[in-house]
Amino acid sequence: MAHVGRLVNYLAVFTLTYLFYVVFTGATTLFSLALGALASVAITALTTPLLISRELRLADVSRIAYLLAYYIYYMAVAEVRAHIDIARTVLSRRISISPAIVEVPYYVQTSFGMTLVAGSITNTPGTVVVQVDTVRKILYVHWLKALTHRPEEARKHISARFEDFAAKIFG
């Protein structure tokens, strides 16, 4: 049974590696897909023992699925929307910004989750986390186009979606 668990580890790493290859290269030819599979096998063989220290469980696989869903949402939706919004602001003849530092509470339970949320906010154009208060569980966020100064409302606009994913990924 231990061999099955290790096989699942290798399959998980291979699947993620291969998916990243296909998405980032846009590979569509048989040769490109085969080359990607071969490279993914090599990377999987070399890195799986370093990346995964125990056998994966079903809960881990679902977390990986949420991580993929989060990555797709973040890169394809949140980032694109934010870039378009900031580009409109910068290119507009009438600058409509209302910069402010707002308190944004967070409810994720792990430091990994908090780091994912803070990093996502910072990487999104128009917002940057300038300080983290881990005792009060508050992120201080510079928001270029502040819509509210109320912490819970700011959370809904800035980080609620990121937190939902972070809680499912890291608990």
ZICORBEL-V243351 format. One record per backbone hydrogen bond with DSSP energy under -1.0 kcal/mol. NH is the residue of the N-H (numbers start at 1). CO is the residue of the C=O. If there is no record, write none. Layout:
# ZICORBEL-V243351
NH | CO
NH | CO
This chain:
# ZICORBEL-V243351
5 | 1
6 | 2
7 | 3
8 | 4
9 | 5
10 | 6
11 | 7
12 | 8
13 | 9
14 | 10
15 | 11
16 | 12
17 | 13
18 | 14
19 | 15
20 | 16
21 | 17
22 | 18
23 | 19
24 | 20
25 | 21
26 | 22
33 | 29
34 | 30
35 | 31
36 | 32
37 | 33
38 | 34
39 | 35
40 | 36
41 | 37
42 | 38
43 | 39
44 | 40
45 | 41
46 | 42
47 | 43
48 | 44
51 | 47
52 | 48
61 | 57
62 | 58
63 | 59
64 | 60
65 | 61
66 | 62
67 | 63
68 | 64
69 | 65
70 | 66
71 | 67
72 | 68
73 | 69
74 | 70
75 | 71
76 | 72
77 | 73
78 | 73
79 | 74
81 | 77
82 | 78
83 | 79
84 | 80
85 | 81
86 | 82
87 | 83
88 | 84
89 | 85
90 | 86
91 | 87
92 | 88
98 | 144
100 | 143
102 | 141
104 | 139
106 | 137
114 | 110
115 | 111
116 | 112
117 | 113
118 | 114
119 | 115
120 | 116
121 | 117
122 | 118
123 | 119
127 | 124
128 | 142
130 | 140
131 | 140
133 | 138
137 | 133
138 | 133
139 | 104
140 | 131
141 | 102
142 | 128
143 | 100
144 | 126
146 | 98
154 | 150
155 | 151
156 | 152
157 | 153
158 | 154
159 | 155
160 | 155
163 | 159
164 | 160
165 | 161
166 | 162
167 | 163
168 | 164
169 | 165
170 | 166
171 | 167
